[in-house]
């Protein structure tokens, strides 16, 4: 696949304001706790999300408030929606939103689309160009040792890459916890640097000049939309 160098760019969240980042995690933690339970030990998805939030320096009180909302019976309800966009010069984007107001999300996204003169695609018009995969990355063991650990635990994976000292494993989303457990059980000291479920493009393109400027402007405006959680795209940045 050769996708490892682009993992950071795929989410396009590096420019997100700290306040928005906190809000994004608060909503996702709330929804995950509401769906699967408020105890991290009994809700692996919540445990993983809390660990990710802490790595991104989300304050503990924000995490606690989001979980306490569920325990207290606060009736918020968020939906996950994915919008497909045709960007400039053959670029494509998958925009994932977590929202409690679908009309607001659509309105905000259409405002960005109109400003950037791009096009929103119908359902499935862009999605087929992406693979929905879990991505697990770490350092400290070799590619051979990683392979042996996965085989010994009888864990399926789609691909495995080595880039310097970093190992990246790609698998089906439902196998994320199995992959992490297989590595942790065999090598307890390994710390995971990447732990995600992502939409990865099957092919990437390079933009230059005006097209690249237009694409970066599109990313910047999407980043300002409150309901946008993740932006995945096929452009080498």
LUMRO-871278 format. One record per residue (C-alpha): residue number from 1; residue in one letter; chain; x, y, z. Coordinates in pm, whole numbers, plus 32768, in hexadecimal, padded with zeros to 4 digits. Layout:
// LUMRO-871278
+-----+----+----+------+------+------+
|   i | aa | ch |   px |   py |   pz |
+-----+----+----+------+------+------+
| NUM |  a |  A |    X |    Y |    Z |
...
+-----+----+----+------+------+------+
***
This chain:
// LUMRO-871278
+-----+----+----+------+------+------+
|   i | aa | ch |   px |   py |   pz |
+-----+----+----+------+------+------+
|   1 |  x |  A | 8000 | 8000 | 8000 |
|   2 |  x |  A | 8114 | 80F6 | 8052 |
|   3 |  x |  A | 802E | 81CD | 8121 |
|   4 |  x |  A | 80F7 | 8203 | 825E |
|   5 |  x |  A | 819B | 8352 | 8202 |
|   6 |  x |  A | 8040 | 83E8 | 81CE |
|   7 |  x |  A | 7F8F | 837D | 830C |
|   8 |  x |  A | 7FB9 | 84CF | 83B4 |
|   9 |  x |  A | 7F44 | 858A | 8280 |
|  10 |  x |  A | 7E1A | 84A5 | 824B |
|  11 |  x |  A | 7D5C | 8536 | 8371 |
|  12 |  x |  A | 7DB7 | 86A0 | 8326 |
|  13 |  x |  A | 7D81 | 8710 | 848C |
|  14 |  x |  A | 7ED1 | 87AC | 84DC |
|  15 |  x |  A | 7E48 | 890C | 84C3 |
|  16 |  x |  A | 7D1D | 88D2 | 85A3 |
|  17 |  x |  A | 7CF5 | 89CE | 86BB |
|  18 |  x |  A | 7D25 | 893F | 8816 |
|  19 |  x |  A | 7BC2 | 899B | 8877 |
|  20 |  x |  A | 7B2E | 88E0 | 8752 |
|  21 |  x |  A | 7C07 | 87B2 | 879C |
|  22 |  x |  A | 7B81 | 87A7 | 88FE |
|  23 |  x |  A | 7A1C | 87C6 | 8882 |
|  24 |  x |  A | 7A4D | 86B1 | 8785 |
|  25 |  x |  A | 7ACC | 85C1 | 888C |
|  26 |  x |  A | 79BB | 8624 | 8981 |
|  27 |  x |  A | 78AC | 85CC | 8884 |
|  28 |  x |  A | 794E | 8487 | 8818 |
|  29 |  x |  A | 7993 | 8414 | 897D |
|  30 |  x |  A | 782C | 8465 | 89DF |
|  31 |  x |  A | 779A | 83A3 | 88B9 |
|  32 |  x |  A | 7884 | 827B | 88EA |
|  33 |  x |  A | 7833 | 8268 | 8A5E |
|  34 |  x |  A | 76C0 | 8288 | 8A18 |
|  35 |  x |  A | 76CE | 816E | 8919 |
|  36 |  x |  A | 77B4 | 8078 | 89C7 |
|  37 |  x |  A | 77B9 | 80D3 | 8B38 |
|  38 |  x |  A | 786E | 81CD | 8C14 |
|  39 |  x |  A | 7975 | 80DF | 8CA1 |
|  40 |  x |  A | 7AB4 | 80D1 | 8BCD |
|  41 |  x |  A | 7AFB | 7F6D | 8C42 |
|  42 |  x |  A | 79AD | 7EFC | 8BB8 |
|  43 |  x |  A | 79B3 | 7FD8 | 8A82 |
|  44 |  x |  A | 7AF6 | 7FA5 | 89BB |
|  45 |  x |  A | 7A97 | 80B6 | 88C3 |
|  46 |  x |  A | 7A73 | 81B2 | 89DE |
|  47 |  x |  A | 7BBD | 8143 | 8A78 |
|  48 |  x |  A | 7C70 | 8172 | 892B |
|  49 |  x |  A | 7BCF | 82C7 | 88F8 |
|  50 |  x |  A | 7C31 | 8341 | 8A53 |
|  51 |  x |  A | 7D98 | 82D0 | 8A16 |
|  52 |  x |  A | 7DA0 | 838F | 88CD |
|  53 |  x |  A | 7D0C | 84C6 | 8970 |
|  54 |  x |  A | 7E15 | 84C0 | 8A7F |
|  55 |  x |  A | 7F29 | 84A0 | 897A |
|  56 |  x |  A | 7EA0 | 85DA | 88D5 |
|  57 |  x |  A | 7EA4 | 8687 | 8A27 |
|  58 |  x |  A | 7D2C | 86A6 | 8A4D |
|  59 |  x |  A | 7CF3 | 8710 | 8BB9 |
|  60 |  x |  A | 7C78 | 8600 | 8CA4 |
|  61 |  x |  A | 7B4D | 86D1 | 8D12 |
|  62 |  x |  A | 7ACA | 86E2 | 8BAC |
|  63 |  x |  A | 7ADE | 8568 | 8B90 |
|  64 |  x |  A | 7A34 | 853D | 8CE2 |
|  65 |  x |  A | 791C | 8634 | 8C94 |
|  66 |  x |  A | 78CD | 8580 | 8B4F |
|  67 |  x |  A | 78AC | 8432 | 8C03 |
|  68 |  x |  A | 77ED | 84CB | 8D28 |
|  69 |  x |  A | 76EA | 8552 | 8C33 |
|  70 |  x |  A | 7690 | 83ED | 8BD9 |
|  71 |  x |  A | 7684 | 837E | 8D46 |
|  72 |  x |  A | 759F | 84A2 | 8D9D |
|  73 |  x |  A | 74B0 | 8454 | 8C81 |
|  74 |  x |  A | 74EC | 858B | 8BAD |
|  75 |  x |  A | 7434 | 8546 | 8A69 |
|  76 |  x |  A | 751E | 85B6 | 8956 |
|  77 |  x |  A | 751F | 84EB | 8818 |
|  78 |  x |  A | 762C | 84FD | 870B |
|  79 |  x |  A | 7632 | 8461 | 85B3 |
|  80 |  x |  A | 7763 | 8406 | 84E9 |
|  81 |  x |  A | 7740 | 8477 | 8380 |
|  82 |  x |  A | 783B | 845D | 8263 |
|  83 |  x |  A | 7834 | 854B | 813C |
|  84 |  x |  A | 78E9 | 850C | 7FF5 |
|  85 |  x |  A | 798A | 862F | 7F3C |
|  86 |  x |  A | 7A30 | 865A | 7DEB |
|  87 |  x |  A | 7B42 | 875C | 7E1E |
|  88 |  x |  A | 7C1D | 8817 | 7D24 |
|  89 |  x |  A | 7CE8 | 8766 | 7C15 |
|  90 |  x |  A | 7C7B | 8601 | 7C5C |
|  91 |  x |  A | 7C94 | 8613 | 7DD6 |
|  92 |  x |  A | 7B8F | 8565 | 7EAC |
|  93 |  x |  A | 7B30 | 8589 | 8019 |
|  94 |  x |  A | 7A69 | 84C1 | 8115 |
|  95 |  x |  A | 79E9 | 85A8 | 8227 |
|  96 |  x |  A | 796F | 8505 | 8367 |
|  97 |  x |  A | 788B | 85CC | 844C |
|  98 |  x |  A | 7803 | 8587 | 85A7 |
|  99 |  x |  A | 76D2 | 8660 | 85D5 |
| 100 |  x |  A | 7594 | 8694 | 869B |
| 101 |  x |  A | 7500 | 8765 | 8581 |
| 102 |  x |  A | 7511 | 86D3 | 8421 |
| 103 |  x |  A | 7480 | 880A | 837C |
| 104 |  x |  A | 7590 | 88E2 | 8418 |
| 105 |  x |  A | 76A3 | 87F7 | 83A5 |
| 106 |  x |  A | 7624 | 87ED | 8240 |
| 107 |  x |  A | 75F8 | 8965 | 8239 |
| 108 |  x |  A | 7758 | 89A7 | 82BD |
| 109 |  x |  A | 77F5 | 88B1 | 81C8 |
| 110 |  x |  A | 7736 | 893F | 809F |
| 111 |  x |  A | 77B1 | 8A9C | 80FC |
| 112 |  x |  A | 7919 | 8A1C | 80E7 |
| 113 |  x |  A | 78D4 | 8965 | 7FA2 |
| 114 |  x |  A | 783F | 8A9D | 7F04 |
| 115 |  x |  A | 7965 | 8B75 | 7F73 |
| 116 |  x |  A | 7A61 | 8A81 | 7EE2 |
| 117 |  x |  A | 799D | 8A2F | 7DA4 |
| 118 |  x |  A | 79B3 | 88BA | 7DDA |
| 119 |  x |  A | 78A5 | 87B0 | 7DCC |
| 120 |  x |  A | 77FE | 86CF | 7ECC |
| 121 |  x |  A | 77D8 | 8570 | 7E43 |
| 122 |  x |  A | 76BA | 847B | 7E69 |
| 123 |  x |  A | 76DD | 8361 | 7F63 |
| 124 |  x |  A | 77E0 | 826A | 7EE5 |
| 125 |  x |  A | 786C | 834C | 7DD6 |
| 126 |  x |  A | 79B4 | 837B | 7E92 |
| 127 |  x |  A | 79A8 | 826E | 7F9F |
| 128 |  x |  A | 7A09 | 8155 | 7EB2 |
| 129 |  x |  A | 7B5E | 81FB | 7E85 |
| 130 |  x |  A | 7BAE | 81CC | 7FF8 |
| 131 |  x |  A | 7BEA | 80A4 | 80DD |
| 132 |  x |  A | 7B5C | 80A6 | 823C |
| 133 |  x |  A | 7C7B | 8019 | 830D |
| 134 |  x |  A | 7D06 | 801D | 846A |
| 135 |  x |  A | 7E6C | 809A | 8485 |
| 136 |  x |  A | 7F55 | 803A | 85A1 |
| 137 |  x |  A | 80B4 | 80C9 | 85B9 |
| 138 |  x |  A | 81D2 | 8099 | 86B0 |
| 139 |  x |  A | 834A | 807C | 86DA |
| 140 |  x |  A | 842D | 7F92 | 879B |
| 141 |  x |  A | 840C | 7E46 | 86E4 |
| 142 |  x |  A | 8464 | 7DD0 | 8588 |
| 143 |  x |  A | 8381 | 7D7F | 8464 |
| 144 |  x |  A | 83CD | 7C0E | 8492 |
| 145 |  x |  A | 837A | 7C19 | 8604 |
| 146 |  x |  A | 8235 | 7CCC | 85B7 |
| 147 |  x |  A | 81D4 | 7BC7 | 84B7 |
| 148 |  x |  A | 8222 | 7AAD | 85A9 |
| 149 |  x |  A | 814C | 7B4C | 86BA |
| 150 |  x |  A | 8022 | 7B72 | 85D1 |
| 151 |  x |  A | 803F | 7A10 | 854C |
| 152 |  x |  A | 8068 | 797D | 86AB |
| 153 |  x |  A | 7F26 | 7A2E | 8718 |
| 154 |  x |  A | 7E74 | 79C6 | 85D6 |
| 155 |  x |  A | 7E1E | 7B2F | 8585 |
| 156 |  x |  A | 7DC8 | 7B94 | 8422 |
| 157 |  x |  A | 7E57 | 7CD1 | 8389 |
| 158 |  x |  A | 7E4C | 7D74 | 8233 |
| 159 |  x |  A | 7FAD | 7DFC | 8215 |
| 160 |  x |  A | 80E6 | 7E3E | 82DF |
| 161 |  x |  A | 81EE | 7F4A | 8299 |
| 162 |  x |  A | 833A | 7FAA | 832E |
| 163 |  x |  A | 83BC | 810E | 8310 |
| 164 |  x |  A | 8503 | 8132 | 83C8 |
| 165 |  x |  A | 84BD | 80CC | 852F |
| 166 |  x |  A | 8344 | 80EE | 850A |
| 167 |  x |  A | 825C | 7FCB | 84C1 |
| 168 |  x |  A | 8101 | 800A | 8433 |
| 169 |  x |  A | 7FF3 | 7F00 | 842B |
| 170 |  x |  A | 7EB7 | 7F27 | 835D |
| 171 |  x |  A | 7D88 | 7E4F | 83A2 |
| 172 |  x |  A | 7C0F | 7E3E | 8399 |
| 173 |  x |  A | 7B71 | 7F30 | 8494 |
| 174 |  x |  A | 7ADE | 7E18 | 8567 |
| 175 |  x |  A | 7C3C | 7D88 | 8599 |
| 176 |  x |  A | 7CD6 | 7EC0 | 8638 |
| 177 |  x |  A | 7CCC | 7E3F | 879D |
| 178 |  x |  A | 7D41 | 7CE3 | 8735 |
| 179 |  x |  A | 7E71 | 7D79 | 8687 |
| 180 |  x |  A | 7ECD | 7E52 | 87B2 |
| 181 |  x |  A | 7E9A | 7D34 | 88A6 |
| 182 |  x |  A | 7F73 | 7C49 | 87D7 |
| 183 |  x |  A | 8093 | 7D43 | 87DC |
| 184 |  x |  A | 8064 | 7DA6 | 894A |
| 185 |  x |  A | 8056 | 7C3E | 89C2 |
| 186 |  x |  A | 8196 | 7BE2 | 8908 |
| 187 |  x |  A | 824F | 7D29 | 8951 |
| 188 |  x |  A | 81BA | 7DDB | 8A82 |
| 189 |  x |  A | 82AB | 7F01 | 8A6C |
| 190 |  x |  A | 8238 | 7F6B | 8911 |
| 191 |  x |  A | 8186 | 80BD | 890C |
| 192 |  x |  A | 8096 | 8106 | 87F0 |
| 193 |  x |  A | 80D3 | 8249 | 8734 |
| 194 |  x |  A | 7FB2 | 8219 | 863F |
| 195 |  x |  A | 7E65 | 817F | 86A0 |
| 196 |  x |  A | 7D51 | 81DB | 85B3 |
| 197 |  x |  A | 7C36 | 8171 | 84CF |
| 198 |  x |  A | 7C65 | 8232 | 8390 |
| 199 |  x |  A | 7BF2 | 825B | 822A |
| 200 |  x |  A | 7D29 | 822F | 8153 |
| 201 |  x |  A | 7D2D | 8282 | 7FDF |
| 202 |  x |  A | 7D80 | 8167 | 7EF1 |
| 203 |  x |  A | 7E49 | 825C | 7E1D |
| 204 |  x |  A | 7EDC | 83B4 | 7E60 |
| 205 |  x |  A | 7F14 | 84E0 | 7D82 |
| 206 |  x |  A | 7FFD | 860D | 7D8B |
| 207 |  x |  A | 7F7C | 8770 | 7D62 |
| 208 |  x |  A | 8047 | 88A1 | 7D08 |
| 209 |  x |  A | 801C | 8A17 | 7CE2 |
| 210 |  x |  A | 7EBA | 8AA2 | 7CE5 |
| 211 |  x |  A | 7E19 | 894C | 7D0F |
| 212 |  x |  A | 7EE4 | 890D | 7E4B |
| 213 |  x |  A | 7E8D | 8A65 | 7ED4 |
| 214 |  x |  A | 7D1C | 8A24 | 7E95 |
| 215 |  x |  A | 7D32 | 88D1 | 7F3E |
| 216 |  x |  A | 7DE0 | 895E | 8071 |
| 217 |  x |  A | 7CD9 | 8A6E | 808A |
| 218 |  x |  A | 7BCC | 8962 | 807E |
| 219 |  x |  A | 7C76 | 88A3 | 819A |
| 220 |  x |  A | 7C95 | 89E0 | 8266 |
| 221 |  x |  A | 7B25 | 8A38 | 8242 |
| 222 |  x |  A | 7AB6 | 88D4 | 8292 |
| 223 |  x |  A | 7B8D | 88E2 | 83C8 |
| 224 |  x |  A | 7AC3 | 8A0B | 8441 |
| 225 |  x |  A | 7977 | 894D | 8432 |
| 226 |  x |  A | 7920 | 88E7 | 8597 |
| 227 |  x |  A | 787A | 879D | 853B |
| 228 |  x |  A | 799D | 871F | 8467 |
| 229 |  x |  A | 7A59 | 860E | 8523 |
| 230 |  x |  A | 7B44 | 858B | 8414 |
| 231 |  x |  A | 7BA3 | 85D9 | 82B0 |
| 232 |  x |  A | 7C3D | 84C7 | 81DB |
| 233 |  x |  A | 7CC3 | 850E | 807F |
| 234 |  x |  A | 7D98 | 848B | 7F63 |
| 235 |  x |  A | 7E93 | 85A7 | 7F43 |
| 236 |  x |  A | 8005 | 8589 | 7F95 |
| 237 |  x |  A | 805B | 86A7 | 8081 |
+-----+----+----+------+------+------+
***
